[in-house]
Amino acid sequence: MQEQFTNEQLVQVAKEFGTPLYVYHAEKIKEQYQKLTSTFSDQDVTFFYASKALTNINILRYIKEIGCNVDCSSINEVRLALHAGFEPMRILYTSNGVDFAEIEEAATAGVHINIDSLSNLEKFGKKYGHTYPVGIRIRPNIMAGGNLKISTGHEGSKFGIPVDQLDKIEEVVQSTNLYIRTLHIHTGSDIKDPDVFVKGIEVLFELIPHFPELEIIDLGGGFKVPYKSDEEETDIKLLAKKIKKTFDDHPIAGNKKFKVWFEPGKFLVSEAGYLVANVTVLKDNGTTVFAAVNSGLNHLIRPMMYDAYHRIENISNPDGNKKVYTVTGNICETDTFGTDRELNEIREGDLLVFYNAGAYGFEMASNYNSRFRPAEVLIKNNKASIIRKRDDIEDLLRNQIEQH
């Protein structure tokens, strides 16, 4: 098992590249991927990295290097995957409310495609008919995930074609002679209970007889990763066992064997990422001691957007006496990273690290307050390399057209 970086390693990297800084642990990504492939080695299962979690081109190339495929949520992610060297048949594109032109470009590139609306499904059928195999994203009406904002399979969700619209799907398929190769569902993120995936399979089992050319059951992603010390990730061994049993026990029409696809994103890169920031101001208002850092919701929005918990440590003073702090950012808006956290004594100038920052950290970063986005560093084989430079003023001015 890959150990997390030591305080000394993170301090050294911060000194070399400055803060705020995203740091990624290549071998941890590999360990997470191998955990999946080894556990499912006796089943016909393929994994596609959900690149929306982190699209740095060097991360994508490393994902390719370790043998994983890639899942894309936009045509630009498809373009990045192709730029990173992925062959088209190792790329999966699952559209969501997109202009049909995006889907056409994906088809021109030759990648796997999942479609999530009757409207685009009909357009696809009219243009491609039976010449291009395609997947349908089904909304299974299952509530799952860490909270409502990251739950995508329930009845109120915008994602997928509702399972109860099967008759309309069939009308489109028959009228346009569509080649349906995949049925896809994705119920949410931070799913700990393997039975959620079993329920999804059972929903799809009811649909299988309606699509005689079906080859692939795509169960999406959403595996849980631990954010707190008392949390555990999704039990992958139990999941594999339940998936196998569910397929073995179900009398599928014609005893047909199906390939199974998953799209893990956070599971691969979350624990591999760290955000290191410098403490700029200590402020004691009488009831709360605020420790402000040179970062904010413009760099890590998850605590503010999802009420997400990120463990925080003072890596400059790891032996200091424990005190209670509320850790905040420098944005002109409430950007609290952690409230009433017991941390080793913090001094101005200390370095704090935010753990589990690899997924949806830099990827959701912005230039709010006209602040620079941080640099990114990849540590591979104990060698640290810069993989994205820190913004400068030219980056803020780029693409602006000045009128004089």
N, C-alpha and C positions, 0 to 999 in steps of 0.2 A: 504493500500500500504506500502510495506517495505521501510523504509528510508535507505539511504546509511549510511555506517559507519561514525561516527563523526571523526573529526581530532584527538580528544583525544584518541578514541579507536584505531585508526591506529598507533598513536605514541606509545601507550602502548604496542601494539602487536610487533611493530618494536623493542622496547627496550627489550622485553622478548625473541624474537627469532632471532634478528639480521637482517641485510639487506645485499643484496637485498632479498626481501621476497614477495612471492605471497600469498594473503589473499583472501579467498572465503567466501561468505555470503550464508549460506545454505537456509535460509528462502526466499531470493530473488529468488533462483532457484525454490523453491516450488511455490512462487507467480506467476512466469512466466508460470509454467506448469498448474497451476489452472486457469490462464487466458485463456489458450487454451481449456482446458476440459470444463469449464463452458460455454464458448462461443459456442462451438460445441455440447453441451449436447443434442440437439434435432436431431442430425445427427449421423449416424453410422461411426464415425471417430475415428481412433486410432493413437496415437503419439509414435514415436520411437526416442529417443534422439540420435542425430548424434554424437557418442562418439569421433570421430576424433577431436572434439573441445577441449576436456579435458578428459583424460582417467585415471586420478588418481583413484585407486581402491576404495577409500573412497567416491569419487564423484559418481562413478558407483553404489555403494551400496546405497547411498542416493537417487539417481535417481530411483532405484528399490523400495526403501522404500516409496517414494511418489506416486508410482503406474505407473510410466512411463516405457515403453519398451525401447529397445536399438537397434540402427542401427550401423552396423560395416562396415568399408571399407577395412579391411584386416583380415586374419585368426587369427592374433595375437590379434586383437580387439575382435574377437569372443571368443578366449581363455580367455581373461581378463573378458569378460562379464559372461562367465560360472563360472570363479573363483569368481566373485562378487556375484554369486548365482542366476543369471537369468535362468529361465527355457528356454530350447531351443526354444519353440514356442513364447517366448517374445523377441527373437533375430532375427534381419534381417541382412543379409549379402549381400551387393551389391558390386559385384566384378568389377574390372576395369583393364583390361590388365594383368590378373594374370595367373600364371601357373595353369593348370587344376587341379593339385594336391591340391591346396588350396580349390577349389570348392568341390572336393571329400571329403576333411576333414570336410568341413561345412555340407555336406550332411550326413556324418557319425554322426555328432553331432546332426542332426535333426533340424537345424534352417531353417528359411525362406531364400530363395536364389533368388536374381535377377542377371541375366546374361546380359553382355553388348556387346557381340561380336558374330557374326555368327559362328566363329570357336569354341568357347567354348559351344555355344548352341548345335552345332552338336555333340560335344563330350559328352555333358550331355545327349542328346537324345539317343545316341548309348549305353550309359552305363545304364541309368535309365528308358528309355522309358516312359511309362505311370505311373510308380510306385512312382514318386516323383514330386509333384506339384512345378512349378517353375515360376519365373517372368522374363519378358524381359524388359530391359532398352532401351527405345526408344529415339533417338535424334530427337526432334521435330522441329529443325531448327528455334528456337525462340531466339532472342538476348535479354538477361536480365541480371541483376546483377549490382553491383557497378562499376566494370570495367572489361576489357577483361580477366584479370587473374582469375577472379572469376565468369566468365560467362561460362556455361558448356553446353548450349543447342543449340548454333548457328551452322551454316553450317561448320565452320572450327574446331569445337570441336572434341577432341578425344573420348568423352564420348558417350556411347550408340550406338545402331544400327540405322542408318538413317531411318527415316520414309518412305523414298522413296524406301527402300529395302524390303518392305512388301512381295513382291513375293518370295524373297529368304528366308525370315523367314518362310513363309508358306511351302516352299519346305522342309525345315528342320523339321518342325513340323509334316508334313504328312509322311515323309520318316522314321521318328524315333518314331512316335506315342507319341509325347510329350504332357504332361498335362500342359497347360499354364493357370495359375490361376491369374497372376498379370501382368498388364501393368504399367510400371514405367517411369516417367520422372523427371528430376531435371535440371532446367534451369539456376541456378546460386545462388549467395549469395547477401544479401543486397537488396532484392526485396521489394520495397515499394508499387508498384502498384498491387492491387489484380487481375486486369484484366490479368496479366501475367499468373496466375494460371488458369483463365477461358480459355485463349487461349490454354493452355496445355490440358485442358479437351476436348476442341473441336477437337484438333488433335487426341486424343485417341478415341473420339466418332466414328471417321471414321474407326477406326481399330476394334472396339468391335465386329461387326458382323463376323469378320474373326476368332474369338476365342470363340467358343460356351461354353467352360467350365470356362470362365472368371468370377472371383468373386471380384477382388480387383483392384481399380484404385489408384495407388501410385503417389502422386504429389510432392514427394521430400520435400525439405526444402527451406531455403534461406530467411526467414522472416528478414526484416530490423530491426536493433536496432539503437537507436540514439547515435551518438558519439559526436555531437556538441549540444550546448544548444538550437539552433533553429531547430533541427531535431526532427522528430517523428518516432516512430516505425511503422511497418505495422499495418494498422487498422484491427485488428483481427475480430471485429464485422462486418465490411463491407465485409471482406473476407468470413466469414461464410455465410453471407446473399447471396453473389454472387455465392458461391459454391452450396448452396441449390437451388437457382433459376435456375442455369445452368442445374443441374440434373433434376429438376422438369419440366423444359420446353422442354427437349429433348426427342423425341420419341425413346427410346432405344429398340432394337429388343426384343420382348417378354415382354416388360415392366419390365425387370429384375432390381432388386435393387442391387447396388454395395456398397461394403465397400470402404471407403476412408482412405488412410494412408498418414501421413505427417512425415517428419524427421527433426525436428528443432534441431539445435545444438547451434549456436551462440545465438539464441533467448533465450535459457534457461540459459546459463552460462556467457555470455559476461558481462552484467552489474553486475553480482555477484562477479566479480574478480577485484582485485587491485594489482598493483605492487608497492611496496614501496622501494625506493632507497635513498642512502645517498649522499649528495653533497660533492665531494672530492676536486674539484678544481674550482676556479673562474678565468677566463682568459679574460682580456679586451684587444682586439687587436686594439683598436682605433675606429673601426666601428661596432664591434659586441662584446657583452659580452657573453662568453660561460660559461655555468654552466655544468660541467662534473659530472656524477654520477657513482657510483660503479656498473654499469650495462652496457648493450649495446645490440647490435643486436643479441648477443648470448642468450639473455633472452627474448627479445621482438623484433621480426624481422618485424612485420607488417608495421611499418612506412617506413622501408627501402624497403621492398618487394612489398608492395601494395600501397605505398603513403598514408597509413591509418592515420587518425587523432585520437589521444588519448588526451583527456583533461588532463592537468597537473596542480597540485596545490602544493604550499609550505605549508605543514601542520605544520611546526615548527614555522612559523612566519606569521600566517594568517592575522594579522593586519598591516603588514609592508607596506610601501609605494610601489605603483606599479612601476615596472621598466620592461624594455624589455630585454629578454634573449633568447639565442638559447641553448636548452638543448641537450647535447650530452652524448655519452657513453665513455667507456674506452677501446674500441676495436681498434686494429691497422687497422682501416678502417673507412670510413665515416659512422658513425652511429648516425644520427641526429634524436632525438625523436620529436623535435618541434622547428620550426624556428620563431624567432621574436615573442615570446610569452610574453604577458604582465602578469607578476606574482608578487605576494608580494615579497618584497626585499629578495633575496637569499644570505645567508651567508654560507661559508664553514662549513660543519657539519649539515646543515639543512636536513630535510627529504622531499622528493618530492613523490607525489603519482600519478601514471598513472591509469586513470580510464578505464573501459571497457576492462579489461585485462584478463577476465576469459576464453575467447575463442581464441584458437590458440596463446596463450601467452606461458605458460610453455610447452605446447604440441609441439611447434616448436623450443624449446630451444636446444642449443648445447653446446659443450665444446670448441668452437672456441677460439683461443689464449690460449688453455689449461686452461681456466678459469672454475670455478666451477658453476654448475647449482644451482639456488637458492633453498631454502627450501619452502615448501608449508604448509599453515595453513588453517584449516577449522574452522569457527566460527558458531556454532550451539547452539541455545538456550542461546546465549550470552557467551558461553564457547569456548575458543580458544584451539584447539588441533593441534599438529604437525601431518601432514599426509604425509610428505616426508622430510627426513633430507637433509640438504645442502651437496653437494658433498664435498669430501676431496681428498687428493692426492691418496689415495688407489683407489678411483673410477676412476681416470685418468689412473692408471696403470692396473686396472682390465682387463683381457682378452688379455693383451699384453704378448707376449712370448719373454722373454729376452734371447738373444744369447750371450754366453760368450766365 
